Amino acid sequence: MTGLGSGLAPHIESLLDLKHAIGWPYTTSERHLRAFDAMCAAEYPGQTTLSRPMAMHWATGRPGEHVNGQMRRITPVRQLAKHMAGLGVDAYVIPSGIPGKQVRYRPHLYTPGELRAIFQAADRIDPSPHGGQRHIIIPAVFRMIYCLGLRPGEARRLHRTDVDLTRGTIHIRESKGHKDRLVFLSTDLHNYCRRYDATISVYHPERVAFFPNQTGGFYSPSTLDYWFHQLLAAATPPIMGVEGSRPRVYDLRHAHVVEVINRWTRAGHDPQALLAYLSLHLGHANPDNTWYYFHLAADFHPDLRALANTNIEATFPEASHAL
C-alpha cells in the first residue's frame, strides 16, 4: 500500500491487508479510506489516533450527497475505528445512527422499447475527440452487462484472459460473495464478442483489460456511469425514469434476471425449481438472495404474482449494490 500520508496510515494499511487476506476486494471502501487519509493528512497532521473531531468531520453530509452515498463513505471509517480499537489504539467509532436509515432504491426495469433505444444509441456513439475507442467499447460492454446479468464492476474489471472466445465462457473473478464463477455466452453474444475482440485488438493488441482504456487498463466506475447517462439522454425518446427510480447501469442486471424468470414461467417451467441455477449464474453466495428478483418480477408483471411471497421483501431485504 502506498500513497497514504496521515498518522493513521499504518492502521489503514493494516485494515486493508486484513480485508485482502480474507478475500474481500474492498475496492470502493479502499477508495474512501484513501480520501479519509488525505483529509486527515491535510486537516490533522501528525494525529495518530482517530479522534471524534476527525471522525465527525468525515461523517458530515456534503452538499447534494445522497444518504446512501454518505453511508458508503462512513462505513469503512467506522470499520477502521473498530479495527484500531481491537488493536488497543484509541479510536472514536462513528455512532451507528449516523447518517440515518438507508433509502431503499427501487430499480428501474427497462421496457423492451427502452432497451432497444439504449442499444441503438450505443451503436450510434461517436468516437471520443480525446482519443480512445469508446465507440467500439460502449456497445459491447453494456450488451455484455445486460445479456449476462453481470454487475457493472464485473464487466469493467474483466481481463482479456478471462474471456475464452474458443469455448464461449467468461471467468468472473471474485466479486460480491468473494467467489469466482463461470458464465456462458449465447451463440449471438459469442459471435458479437469475437467481432469486438478482433476490432479492439487492432488498437490494443497487448491489452490487459477486455474493455481497455487508452493505456490498455481498466476504466473507472464513474466512466461507465457517465457513458450510460449519455446513452439514456441520446435514446429516442430520452429515458428519464421516475422519481425514486432513476435508471442506472446496474438496472440492466435487474432487467436480465426478470426477463429470465419471465421466460422460464411463460415456457411452462417452474422458476422456483431452477432457483439454484439462477443463483450460481448471478454469483449469489446465498440462494436466498435470489428470491428478491421473484418479488421484483411480480411487482412489474402481475401475472407472476403467485411466484412471490408477499413477505419476501422483509425476509430478504435487497443487498447493497456498491462495487
C-alpha positions as CSV (number, residue, x, y, z in Angstrom):
1,M,0.0,0.0,0.0
2,T,1.4,3.4,-1.0
3,G,0.3,6.9,-1.2
4,L,-1.0,7.2,2.4
5,G,0.3,10.3,4.3
6,S,-1.6,10.7,7.5
7,G,-0.7,9.5,11.0
8,L,-3.4,6.8,10.6
9,A,-1.6,5.3,7.6
10,P,-0.3,2.2,9.4
11,H,-3.7,1.3,10.7
12,I,-5.4,1.9,7.3
13,E,-2.7,-0.3,5.7
14,S,-3.3,-3.0,8.4
15,L,-7.1,-3.0,7.8
16,L,-6.7,-3.2,4.0
17,D,-4.2,-6.0,4.3
18,L,-6.6,-7.9,6.5
19,K,-9.5,-7.4,4.1
20,H,-7.5,-8.5,1.1
21,A,-6.1,-11.5,3.0
22,I,-9.6,-12.9,3.6
23,G,-10.5,-12.4,0.0
24,W,-12.5,-9.1,0.1
25,P,-11.9,-6.9,-3.0
26,Y,-12.8,-3.9,-0.8
27,T,-12.3,-1.6,-3.8
28,T,-14.8,1.1,-3.0
29,S,-14.0,1.1,0.7
30,E,-10.3,1.4,-0.1
31,R,-11.0,4.5,-2.2
32,H,-12.9,6.1,0.7
33,L,-10.2,5.2,3.1
34,R,-7.6,6.9,0.9
35,A,-9.7,10.0,0.7
36,F,-10.1,9.9,4.5
37,D,-6.4,9.6,4.9
38,A,-5.8,12.6,2.6
39,M,-8.3,14.6,4.7
40,C,-6.5,13.6,7.9
41,A,-3.1,14.5,6.5
42,A,-4.3,17.9,5.5
43,E,-6.5,18.8,8.4
44,Y,-5.0,16.8,11.3
45,P,-1.3,16.4,10.5
46,G,0.6,14.1,12.8
47,Q,-2.5,12.8,14.6
48,T,-2.0,9.1,15.2
49,T,-5.3,8.3,17.0
50,L,-8.8,8.6,15.4
51,S,-10.4,11.4,17.4
52,R,-14.1,12.4,17.5
53,P,-13.5,15.7,15.6
54,M,-11.7,13.7,12.8
55,A,-14.4,11.1,12.5
56,M,-17.3,13.6,12.6
57,H,-15.6,15.9,10.2
58,W,-15.6,13.0,7.7
59,A,-19.2,11.9,8.6
60,T,-20.7,15.3,8.0
61,G,-23.0,15.2,4.9
62,R,-21.9,17.0,1.8
63,P,-24.0,19.4,-0.3
64,G,-26.2,17.3,-2.6
65,E,-24.9,14.0,-1.1
66,H,-27.5,11.2,-1.0
67,V,-27.8,9.4,2.4
68,N,-26.8,6.1,0.8
69,G,-23.6,7.6,-0.6
70,Q,-22.9,9.2,2.8
71,M,-23.4,5.8,4.4
72,R,-21.0,4.1,2.0
73,R,-18.4,6.8,2.8
74,I,-18.8,6.5,6.5
75,T,-18.9,2.7,6.9
76,P,-15.1,2.0,6.1
77,V,-14.1,4.7,8.6
78,R,-16.3,3.1,11.2
79,Q,-14.6,-0.2,10.4
80,L,-11.2,1.4,10.7
81,A,-12.0,2.7,14.2
82,K,-13.2,-0.7,15.3
83,H,-10.1,-2.3,13.8
84,M,-7.9,0.2,15.7
85,A,-9.8,-0.3,19.0
86,G,-9.3,-4.1,18.6
87,L,-5.5,-3.4,18.4
88,G,-5.7,-1.4,21.6
89,V,-5.4,2.0,19.9
90,D,-7.7,4.9,20.8
91,A,-10.3,5.4,18.1
92,Y,-13.7,7.1,18.0
93,V,-16.3,5.0,16.4
94,I,-19.0,6.9,14.4
95,P,-22.3,6.1,16.1
96,S,-24.5,3.6,14.2
97,G,-27.4,6.1,13.9
98,I,-25.4,8.3,11.5
99,P,-26.3,9.2,8.8
100,G,-29.7,7.7,9.3
101,K,-31.7,5.0,7.6
102,Q,-30.5,3.9,4.2
103,V,-33.1,4.7,1.4
104,R,-34.2,1.7,-0.4
105,Y,-33.7,2.1,-4.2
106,R,-36.5,0.9,-6.4
107,P,-34.9,-0.5,-9.6
108,H,-35.9,0.9,-13.0
109,L,-36.9,-2.0,-15.1
110,Y,-36.4,-1.1,-18.8
111,T,-39.2,-1.9,-21.2
112,P,-38.2,-3.7,-24.5
113,G,-38.6,-0.4,-26.3
114,E,-36.2,1.4,-23.8
115,L,-33.6,-1.4,-24.2
116,R,-33.8,-1.2,-27.9
117,A,-33.4,2.6,-27.7
118,I,-30.4,2.3,-25.4
119,F,-28.5,-0.1,-27.7
120,Q,-29.4,1.8,-30.8
121,A,-27.9,4.9,-29.1
122,A,-24.8,2.9,-28.2
123,D,-24.4,1.8,-31.8
124,R,-24.6,5.5,-32.9
125,I,-22.0,6.8,-30.4
126,D,-19.3,9.0,-31.9
127,P,-15.6,8.4,-31.3
128,S,-14.1,10.4,-28.5
129,P,-12.4,13.6,-29.5
130,H,-9.8,12.8,-26.9
131,G,-8.7,9.5,-28.4
132,G,-9.6,6.0,-27.3
133,Q,-12.1,3.7,-28.8
134,R,-15.3,4.3,-26.8
135,H,-17.4,3.9,-30.0
136,I,-16.2,0.3,-30.1
137,I,-16.3,-0.4,-26.4
138,I,-19.6,1.2,-25.3
139,P,-21.9,-1.0,-27.5
140,A,-20.1,-4.2,-26.3
141,V,-19.7,-3.5,-22.6
142,F,-23.4,-2.6,-22.0
143,R,-24.6,-5.6,-24.1
144,M,-22.5,-7.9,-22.0
145,I,-23.9,-6.5,-18.8
146,Y,-27.4,-6.9,-19.9
147,C,-27.2,-10.2,-21.8
148,L,-25.3,-12.0,-19.0
149,G,-26.7,-10.1,-16.0
150,L,-23.3,-9.0,-14.8
151,R,-22.6,-6.5,-12.2
152,P,-21.2,-3.4,-13.9
153,G,-17.9,-3.8,-11.9
154,E,-17.6,-7.4,-13.1
155,A,-17.7,-6.4,-16.7
156,R,-15.5,-3.4,-16.2
157,R,-12.8,-5.4,-14.5
158,L,-12.7,-8.3,-17.0
159,H,-9.2,-9.3,-18.1
160,R,-8.7,-10.3,-21.7
161,T,-7.6,-13.7,-20.4
162,D,-10.9,-14.1,-18.5
163,V,-12.9,-14.3,-21.8
164,D,-12.4,-17.6,-23.6
165,L,-13.6,-16.9,-27.1
166,T,-12.9,-20.5,-28.2
167,R,-15.2,-22.1,-25.6
168,G,-17.6,-19.2,-25.2
169,T,-17.1,-18.7,-21.5
170,I,-16.3,-15.9,-19.2
171,H,-14.4,-16.3,-15.9
172,I,-15.8,-13.8,-13.4
173,R,-13.1,-13.2,-10.8
174,E,-14.1,-13.0,-7.1
175,S,-16.8,-10.4,-6.8
176,K,-19.6,-10.0,-4.3
177,G,-19.6,-13.1,-2.2
178,H,-15.9,-13.4,-3.0
179,K,-16.2,-16.5,-5.2
180,D,-15.2,-17.0,-8.8
181,R,-17.7,-18.2,-11.3
182,L,-18.1,-19.2,-15.0
183,V,-20.8,-17.8,-17.2
184,F,-21.6,-19.0,-20.7
185,L,-22.1,-16.8,-23.8
186,S,-25.1,-17.4,-26.0
187,T,-24.3,-18.0,-29.7
188,D,-25.3,-14.5,-30.7
189,L,-23.2,-12.9,-27.9
190,H,-20.3,-15.2,-28.5
191,N,-20.2,-14.1,-32.2
192,Y,-20.6,-10.5,-31.2
193,C,-17.7,-10.7,-28.7
194,R,-15.5,-12.4,-31.3
195,R,-16.1,-9.5,-33.7
196,Y,-15.5,-6.9,-30.9
197,D,-12.3,-8.6,-29.8
198,A,-10.9,-8.7,-33.4
199,T,-11.7,-5.0,-33.8
200,I,-10.4,-3.7,-30.5
201,S,-7.2,-5.9,-30.8
202,V,-6.1,-3.7,-33.7
203,Y,-5.8,-0.8,-31.4
204,H,-4.7,-2.7,-28.2
205,P,-3.0,-6.0,-29.2
206,E,-1.3,-6.4,-25.8
207,R,-4.1,-5.1,-23.6
208,V,-4.8,-6.4,-20.1
209,A,-8.4,-5.4,-19.9
210,F,-11.1,-6.9,-22.2
211,F,-12.6,-3.3,-22.3
212,P,-9.4,-1.3,-22.4
213,N,-8.9,2.4,-21.6
214,Q,-6.3,4.3,-23.6
215,T,-3.4,2.6,-21.9
216,G,-4.9,-0.9,-22.1
217,G,-6.0,-0.9,-18.5
218,F,-9.4,-0.7,-16.8
219,Y,-12.0,2.1,-16.8
220,S,-13.2,3.7,-13.6
221,P,-16.8,3.1,-12.3
222,S,-17.6,6.8,-13.0
223,T,-16.7,6.4,-16.7
224,L,-19.2,3.6,-17.1
225,D,-21.9,5.7,-15.3
226,Y,-21.1,8.8,-17.5
227,W,-21.3,6.8,-20.7
228,F,-24.6,5.2,-19.7
229,H,-26.2,8.5,-18.9
230,Q,-25.1,9.8,-22.3
231,L,-26.9,6.8,-23.8
232,L,-30.1,7.5,-21.8
233,A,-30.0,11.1,-23.0
234,A,-29.3,10.1,-26.6
235,A,-32.1,7.5,-26.7
236,T,-35.2,8.2,-28.8
237,P,-37.1,9.3,-26.8
238,P,-34.7,10.1,-23.9
239,I,-35.1,7.7,-20.9
240,M,-35.6,9.7,-17.7
241,G,-37.3,7.2,-15.3
242,V,-39.4,8.5,-12.5
243,E,-38.6,10.0,-9.1
244,G,-37.1,7.3,-6.9
245,S,-36.4,5.1,-9.9
246,R,-33.7,6.9,-11.9
247,P,-32.1,4.5,-14.4
248,R,-28.7,3.1,-13.5
249,V,-26.3,0.7,-15.2
250,Y,-27.0,-1.8,-12.5
251,D,-30.6,-1.9,-13.6
252,L,-29.5,-3.8,-16.8
253,R,-28.7,-6.7,-14.5
254,H,-32.1,-6.5,-12.9
255,A,-33.7,-6.4,-16.3
256,H,-31.8,-9.5,-17.4
257,V,-32.9,-11.5,-14.3
258,V,-36.5,-10.6,-14.5
259,E,-36.5,-11.5,-18.2
260,V,-35.0,-14.9,-17.4
261,I,-37.7,-15.5,-14.8
262,N,-40.5,-14.4,-17.2
263,R,-39.1,-16.6,-20.0
264,W,-39.0,-19.7,-17.8
265,T,-42.5,-19.1,-16.5
266,R,-44.0,-18.5,-19.9
267,A,-42.3,-21.6,-21.3
268,G,-44.0,-23.6,-18.6
269,H,-41.0,-24.2,-16.3
270,D,-41.1,-23.7,-12.6
271,P,-38.6,-20.9,-11.8
272,Q,-38.5,-21.9,-8.1
273,A,-37.1,-25.3,-9.2
274,L,-34.4,-23.5,-11.1
275,L,-33.5,-21.1,-8.3
276,A,-30.2,-22.7,-7.6
277,Y,-29.0,-22.4,-11.2
278,L,-30.0,-18.8,-11.4
279,S,-28.2,-18.1,-8.1
280,L,-25.0,-19.6,-9.5
281,H,-25.3,-17.7,-12.7
282,L,-25.7,-14.4,-10.7
283,G,-22.9,-15.1,-8.3
284,H,-25.1,-15.0,-5.2
285,A,-23.3,-16.5,-2.2
286,N,-26.7,-17.5,-0.7
287,P,-29.6,-18.6,-3.0
288,D,-32.0,-16.8,-0.6
289,N,-30.7,-13.5,-2.1
290,T,-32.0,-14.6,-5.5
291,W,-35.6,-14.5,-4.1
292,Y,-35.5,-10.8,-4.3
293,Y,-35.9,-11.0,-8.1
294,F,-39.0,-13.1,-7.9
295,H,-40.6,-10.3,-5.9
296,L,-39.4,-7.8,-8.4
297,A,-40.7,-9.8,-11.3
298,A,-44.1,-10.0,-9.6
299,D,-44.1,-6.2,-9.0
300,F,-43.7,-5.4,-12.6
301,H,-45.6,-8.4,-14.1
302,P,-48.8,-9.1,-12.1
303,D,-49.3,-12.5,-13.9
304,L,-46.2,-13.6,-12.0
305,R,-47.6,-12.5,-8.6
306,A,-48.1,-16.1,-7.5
307,L,-44.3,-16.7,-7.6
308,A,-43.6,-14.1,-4.9
309,N,-44.0,-14.5,-1.2
310,T,-45.7,-11.3,-0.1
311,N,-43.4,-11.0,2.8
312,I,-40.3,-11.7,0.8
313,E,-39.0,-8.1,0.9
314,A,-39.0,-8.2,4.7
315,T,-37.4,-11.6,4.9
316,F,-34.7,-11.0,2.3
317,P,-34.0,-7.2,2.1
318,E,-32.2,-6.1,-1.1
319,A,-28.4,-6.0,-0.6
320,S,-26.3,-3.0,-1.4
321,H,-25.0,-3.0,-4.9
322,A,-21.9,-0.8,-4.4
323,L,-18.8,-2.1,-6.2
